[in-house]
Amino acid sequence: MESAPQRGGARKKSAVLFGVVLILLGVAALVHRRVEMPAKRTEVQVFGQRLLVETRRVVTIPPILSGLLIVAGAGMIVLGPRTLAARK
């Protein structure tokens, strides 16, 4: 059976880990602002030839969203363990 301090330590680590993941997502969104996703593949036959038509969906990530992810991640790293410790 786990004691209360060990569970609190695991929660602090998970808050920090979640903060790191948010920061990494924010940095990745800054580096790769455009994300291409395949939307639909269609096979068309023209004059006896088969053609493959593929459409792509392009999603542009605004820099403000990237900044918000980085700030939120930093907030989770700094304030997450403190707020969890204050709940004791």
C-alpha positions in Angstrom: 0.0 0.0 0.0 1.3 3.5 -0.9 1.6 6.2 1.6 0.3 9.7 1.0 3.8 11.4 0.5 4.7 8.9 -2.3 1.4 9.5 -4.1 2.0 13.3 -3.9 5.5 12.8 -5.3 4.1 10.9 -8.3 1.5 13.7 -8.9 4.3 16.3 -8.8 6.3 14.3 -11.3 3.3 13.9 -13.6 2.7 17.7 -13.4 6.3 18.4 -14.4 6.1 15.7 -17.2 2.9 17.2 -18.5 4.6 20.6 -18.5 7.6 19.3 -20.5 5.2 17.7 -23.0 3.4 21.0 -23.5 6.7 22.9 -24.0 7.8 20.3 -26.6 4.5 20.6 -28.4 4.8 24.4 -28.4 8.4 24.3 -29.8 7.4 21.7 -32.4 4.5 23.9 -33.5 6.9 26.9 -33.8 9.3 24.9 -36.0 6.7 23.1 -38.1 3.9 25.7 -38.6 2.3 23.9 -41.5 1.1 20.3 -41.0 0.0 18.4 -44.0 -2.5 15.6 -43.6 -3.8 13.3 -46.4 -7.5 13.9 -46.8 -8.7 11.7 -49.6 -7.4 9.3 -52.2 -9.3 8.7 -55.3 -8.5 6.5 -58.3 -9.7 7.9 -61.6 -9.6 6.2 -65.0 -8.9 8.5 -68.0 -8.5 7.2 -71.5 -7.8 3.7 -70.2 -5.1 5.0 -67.8 -5.6 4.8 -64.0 -4.7 8.0 -62.2 -4.4 8.3 -58.4 -5.7 11.7 -57.1 -4.7 12.5 -53.6 -5.9 15.6 -51.8 -4.1 17.0 -48.8 -5.4 19.1 -45.9 -3.0 21.8 -44.8 -3.3 23.0 -41.2 -1.4 26.2 -40.2 -0.7 26.6 -36.5 -0.6 30.2 -35.4 2.5 31.3 -33.5 0.3 32.6 -30.6 -0.9 29.1 -30.0 2.7 27.9 -29.9 3.6 30.6 -27.4 0.6 29.7 -25.2 1.6 26.0 -25.2 5.1 27.0 -24.1 3.9 29.4 -21.4 1.3 26.8 -20.1 4.1 24.1 -20.0 6.4 26.4 -18.0 3.5 27.2 -15.7 2.9 23.5 -15.1 6.6 22.9 -14.3 6.9 25.9 -11.9 3.4 26.0 -10.3 2.2 22.4 -10.7 4.2 21.0 -7.8 3.6 24.0 -5.6 -0.2 23.8 -5.9 -0.1 20.1 -5.3 2.0 20.6 -2.2 -0.4 23.3 -1.0 -3.3 20.8 -1.1 -1.8 18.7 1.6 
